[in-house]
Amino acid sequence: MNSISFRKSDRTRLGTLHRLRNLCCTQLPLLTIAPSIFDYLNFLIPHDAYGMALTYPNGEPYILYYKNLNPQSMRYVQENTELFLNLKTESHIRWLNCPKLPKVGNLLRPDDPYFHSLTYQMIVRQSGLHHTLDLRLERNHIPAGGITLYRRMSHPFQLQDHHLLEQAGVYIEYALNNQMEDGDDVIESDQALLIVNSQNDLVMMTDAAKDLLNLFPIHYEFWEPYKALPKSCYQVINELKYGQQIPKLSLTIPNGILTLRAEWLSSQNTTDTNIALYLKRSLPRSLIILKKLEALDLSPRECQVAFSLITGMNKSEILQKLSISPAVFKDCVKSVYQSLNVHSVSELITFASQWTTPKNNTFLS
């Protein structure tokens, strides 16, 4: 990954970019770390709303994640995806599919013909926004999606914002190209329940279940319009009805993994059979550790060294991965030990274990 080059006086911005780099090196799925990525981006480039689309090479989205955009507009986009993939009227689709064009730009702006596009009218203006800044994402030099930051009318993006997003994009693309969908330990977090009848009508939903379902980004392969629940919920329910024993489905969501599991609540021979759908959110252990370390009074480099030690890397592996000298490593370890009042790697790991102790909750056991 490229190094960062900013004025030495700009310590806060430099530190934020370093922390973004640390986050993007965890090999967690991009969608999992997306909320933290946008937290860092908001510090670097303040904005009022954002959106991230992960797409197939032809520009068709399979994930849509956004915040503070008009919900009715986004529902219309979800239901009419083909309208927003029109190469003749939607110049951003041409941009997303052309690696030769700059990766960062202002595609949605009033002085551009794109101002009259359906995307601008339906998303930007309907959300009370005006200015946008776009970043194209590529996976191994093949178009893979994009990120858009939005601002209200009185605060246009400046050239410096372009440079910052371009630098941040290097790290975000690294995360996209090096993510591992499986393999990270997860810690059980929130659990909830909803109930449907044999006709798939919603009978009961707890507030906790609503909160978990609101974490869903738009998974297009699991999304169905005009339904009370995401399509993934009905998929698990129908698998149970068609004979599969306790079907389960796990989906990557922002900040973690959501697992769905269906069970019969009563005998299948009764006329009032209901089905319970259990939802469980799990958080990646490595993400919890990284966020806890960043809350301490440690530099980004010290966080990175501590994180590497806690997650099982030895000294030689850390020196090679972080490209640091033994002296820098020694100074970082000393500072970490002093901050946490520990005296060895084993004590450091024991100290960190308190951050990832699962809740004593048997709701889904």
C-alpha positions in Angstrom: 0.0 0.0 0.0 1.1 3.5 -0.7 2.6 5.7 2.0 0.9 8.9 3.2 2.5 12.2 2.4 1.1 15.3 4.2 2.5 18.3 6.0 4.1 17.4 9.3 2.0 20.1 11.0 -1.2 18.2 10.0 -0.9 15.6 12.7 -4.6 15.0 13.3 -5.4 14.3 9.6 -2.3 12.2 9.3 -3.3 10.2 12.3 -6.8 9.6 11.0 -5.4 8.3 7.7 -3.1 6.0 9.6 -6.1 4.7 11.6 -8.1 4.2 8.4 -5.1 2.2 7.0 -5.0 0.1 10.2 -8.7 -0.7 9.8 -8.4 -1.6 6.1 -5.6 -4.0 6.9 -7.7 -6.2 9.2 -8.9 -8.3 6.2 -12.5 -8.0 7.4 -15.2 -7.7 4.7 -15.5 -4.2 3.4 -19.2 -4.0 4.4 -18.3 -5.0 8.0 -15.9 -2.1 8.4 -18.0 0.4 6.3 -19.4 2.3 9.3 -15.9 2.9 10.7 -14.6 3.8 7.3 -17.3 6.5 7.0 -16.6 7.8 10.5 -13.0 8.4 9.4 -14.0 9.9 6.1 -16.4 12.3 7.9 -13.5 13.5 10.0 -11.3 14.0 7.0 -14.0 15.3 4.7 -17.1 16.4 6.6 -20.3 15.4 4.8 -24.1 15.2 5.5 -24.8 11.8 3.9 -23.1 9.0 2.1 -23.7 5.9 0.0 -21.6 2.9 -1.0 -22.5 0.5 -3.8 -20.7 -2.7 -4.5 -21.3 -3.8 -8.0 -20.7 -6.5 -10.6 -18.3 -5.5 -13.4 -21.3 -4.4 -15.5 -22.3 -1.8 -12.9 -25.2 -3.8 -11.4 -25.2 -3.5 -7.6 -25.4 -6.4 -5.3 -24.9 -4.3 -2.1 -26.2 -0.8 -1.4 -25.3 0.8 1.9 -26.2 4.4 2.7 -27.0 6.9 5.5 -29.1 10.1 5.6 -30.5 9.6 2.1 -34.2 9.9 1.5 -35.8 6.5 2.3 -38.5 6.8 -0.3 -36.0 7.7 -3.0 -33.8 4.8 -2.1 -36.8 2.4 -2.2 -37.6 3.7 -5.7 -34.0 3.0 -6.7 -34.2 -0.5 -5.3 -37.4 -1.3 -7.2 -36.2 0.2 -10.5 -32.6 -0.7 -10.7 -32.6 -1.0 -14.5 -33.5 2.7 -14.8 -30.3 3.7 -13.0 -28.0 1.5 -15.1 -28.9 3.3 -18.4 -25.6 4.1 -20.1 -27.2 6.8 -22.2 -28.7 8.9 -19.4 -26.6 7.9 -16.3 -23.0 9.1 -16.8 -21.9 7.7 -13.5 -22.5 4.2 -14.8 -20.0 5.0 -17.7 -17.6 6.3 -15.1 -17.9 3.3 -12.8 -17.2 1.0 -15.8 -14.2 2.9 -17.2 -10.9 2.4 -15.3 -9.2 4.9 -17.6 -11.2 7.8 -16.1 -10.0 9.5 -12.8 -11.1 7.6 -9.7 -12.3 10.7 -7.9 -14.7 13.3 -9.2 -17.8 15.4 -8.9 -20.3 13.6 -11.1 -23.5 15.0 -9.6 -23.4 18.8 -9.9 -25.8 21.4 -11.3 -23.4 22.7 -14.0 -23.1 19.2 -15.5 -25.6 17.5 -17.9 -25.8 14.8 -15.3 -27.7 17.3 -13.2 -30.8 16.2 -15.1 -30.2 12.5 -14.6 -32.7 10.4 -12.8 -30.1 9.5 -10.1 -29.6 13.2 -9.3 -33.3 14.0 -9.2 -34.3 10.9 -7.2 -31.4 10.7 -4.7 -29.6 13.9 -4.3 -32.3 16.6 -4.6 -35.0 14.5 -2.8 -32.6 14.2 0.1 -32.1 17.9 0.3 -28.5 17.7 -0.8 -26.6 19.5 -3.5 -22.9 18.7 -3.7 -21.3 15.3 -4.2 -17.8 13.7 -4.3 -17.4 10.3 -5.8 -14.8 7.6 -5.5 -14.7 4.6 -7.9 -13.7 1.3 -6.4 -11.9 -1.4 -8.3 -11.1 -5.0 -7.5 -7.9 -6.1 -9.3 -8.4 -3.3 -11.8 -12.0 -4.3 -12.6 -14.8 -1.9 -11.6 -16.3 -3.1 -8.3 -18.5 -0.2 -7.1 -18.3 3.3 -5.7 -18.6 5.6 -2.7 -20.3 9.0 -2.8 -20.2 11.7 -0.1 -23.0 14.3 -0.1 -23.1 17.9 1.2 -25.8 20.5 1.4 -25.9 23.6 -0.8 -23.7 26.0 1.1 -20.6 23.7 1.4 -19.2 22.6 -1.9 -16.3 20.1 -1.9 -12.8 21.6 -2.5 -9.8 20.3 -4.3 -8.2 19.2 -1.0 -11.2 17.0 -0.4 -10.5 15.3 -3.8 -6.9 14.6 -2.7 -8.0 13.2 0.7 -10.6 10.9 -0.8 -8.1 9.7 -3.4 -5.7 8.8 -0.6 -8.3 7.2 1.5 -9.5 5.3 -1.6 -6.1 3.5 -1.7 -6.8 1.9 1.7 -10.4 1.2 1.0 -9.5 -0.6 -2.2 -6.9 -2.5 -0.3 -9.6 -3.7 2.1 -11.8 -4.7 -0.9 -9.1 -6.7 -2.5 -7.9 -8.4 0.6 -11.1 -9.1 2.5 -11.7 -12.6 3.9 -15.4 -13.5 4.2 -14.7 -16.3 6.7 -12.0 -17.0 9.3 -12.3 -14.3 11.9 -13.6 -15.2 15.4 -16.9 -13.6 16.2 -18.4 -12.6 19.5 -22.1 -12.9 20.1 -23.8 -9.5 20.6 -27.5 -8.9 20.1 -30.3 -11.4 19.7 -33.9 -11.0 18.8 -37.1 -12.9 17.8 -39.9 -12.4 15.3 -42.9 -14.8 14.6 -44.7 -15.4 11.3 -47.7 -17.7 10.6 -47.8 -20.5 8.0 -48.8 -17.9 5.3 -45.6 -15.9 6.1 -47.7 -13.1 7.6 -45.9 -11.3 10.4 -47.5 -12.1 13.8 -45.0 -10.5 16.2 -41.8 -8.6 16.1 -39.8 -7.4 19.1 -38.2 -4.0 19.1 -34.8 -5.7 19.2 -35.7 -7.5 15.9 -36.6 -4.2 14.3 -33.3 -2.8 15.3 -31.4 -5.7 13.8 -33.3 -5.7 10.6 -32.6 -2.0 10.3 -28.9 -2.9 10.1 -29.5 -4.6 6.8 -27.8 -2.9 3.9 -29.6 -3.7 0.6 -28.5 -7.2 -0.4 -30.1 -7.3 -3.8 -30.1 -11.1 -4.0 -31.9 -11.2 -0.7 -34.2 -8.2 -1.2 -37.8 -8.2 -2.3 -40.1 -5.1 -2.6 -43.4 -4.6 -0.8 -42.7 -7.2 1.8 -42.6 -6.8 5.6 -39.3 -8.6 5.9 -36.1 -8.8 3.8 -36.1 -11.7 1.3 -33.5 -13.5 3.3 -35.9 -14.0 6.2 -38.5 -15.6 3.9 -35.8 -17.8 2.4 -35.0 -19.3 5.8 -38.7 -19.6 6.7 -39.5 -21.4 3.4 -36.6 -23.8 3.8 -38.1 -24.8 7.1 -41.5 -25.3 5.6 -40.1 -27.4 2.8 -38.5 -29.8 5.2 -35.1 -28.6 6.1 -34.2 -29.1 9.7 -33.5 -25.8 11.5 -32.3 -23.8 8.4 -29.8 -21.0 9.0 -28.4 -18.2 6.9 -25.5 -15.8 7.7 -25.2 -12.4 6.1 -22.4 -9.9 6.3 -23.8 -6.6 7.7 -22.2 -3.3 8.8 -20.1 -4.0 11.9 -20.7 -7.7 11.9 -22.6 -10.8 10.8 -26.3 -11.5 11.1 -27.4 -15.1 11.5 -31.0 -16.1 10.8 -32.5 -19.4 12.1 -36.1 -20.7 11.8 -37.9 -23.2 14.0 -41.5 -24.4 14.3 -43.3 -23.1 17.4 -45.9 -25.8 17.5 -46.8 -29.1 15.8 -46.9 -28.9 12.1 -50.3 -30.8 12.2 -52.1 -28.0 13.9 -54.0 -25.3 12.0 -52.4 -22.4 13.8 -48.8 -23.3 13.3 -46.4 -20.4 13.7 -42.7 -20.1 12.9 -40.1 -18.4 15.1 -37.3 -16.6 13.3 -34.3 -16.0 15.6 -31.8 -13.3 14.7 -28.4 -13.1 16.1 -25.8 -10.4 15.5 -22.1 -11.3 16.0 -19.2 -8.9 16.1 -15.7 -9.7 14.7 -13.3 -10.2 17.5 -10.5 -8.3 15.6 -12.8 -5.3 15.0 -13.7 -5.1 18.7 -10.0 -5.2 19.7 -9.0 -2.6 17.2 -11.7 -0.2 18.3 -10.9 -0.7 22.0 -7.2 0.0 21.3 -8.1 3.2 19.4 -10.1 4.4 22.4 -6.8 4.4 24.4 -4.1 7.0 24.4 -2.0 5.2 21.8 -0.6 6.4 18.5 -1.8 4.7 15.3 1.5 2.8 15.1 1.3 1.7 18.7 -2.3 0.5 18.1 -1.1 -1.5 15.1 1.7 -3.2 17.1 -0.6 -4.0 20.0 -3.3 -5.3 17.7 -0.8 -7.5 15.9 0.5 -9.0 19.2 -3.0 -9.6 20.6 -4.1 -11.3 17.4 -1.2 -13.8 17.6 1.6 -12.4 15.4 5.2 -12.7 16.7 7.9 -10.0 16.5 9.5 -11.1 13.2 6.1 -11.2 11.5 5.2 -7.7 12.8 8.5 -6.3 11.7 8.0 -7.6 8.2 4.3 -6.7 7.9 4.6 -3.2 9.3 8.1 -2.5 7.8 9.4 -1.1 11.0 12.8 -1.5 12.7 13.4 -3.5 15.9 14.0 -0.2 17.8 10.6 1.2 16.7 8.9 -2.0 17.6 10.6 -2.0 21.1 9.4 1.6 21.7 5.9 0.8 20.6 5.7 -2.2 22.9 7.1 -0.2 25.8 4.5 2.5 25.3 1.6 -0.1 25.0 2.7 -1.9 28.2 2.9 1.4 30.1 -0.5 2.5 28.9 -2.2 -0.7 29.8 -0.1 -1.5 32.9 1.0 -4.9 31.7 4.5 -6.4 31.5 4.4 -9.1 28.8 2.6 -10.3 25.7 0.7 -12.9 27.7 -0.5 -10.2 30.1 -1.5 -8.0 27.1 -3.5 -10.8 25.6 -5.2 -11.5 29.0 -6.0 -7.8 29.4 -7.6 -7.7 25.9 -9.6 -10.8 26.5 -12.0 -8.8 28.7 -13.1 -6.8 25.7 -14.3 -9.9 23.8 -16.1 -11.9 26.5 -19.4 -13.0 25.1 -22.6 -11.9 26.9 -24.1 -14.5 29.2 -27.2 -15.0 27.1 -28.7 -18.3 26.1 -31.6 -17.0 24.1 -30.4 -18.7 20.9 -28.6 -21.7 22.5 
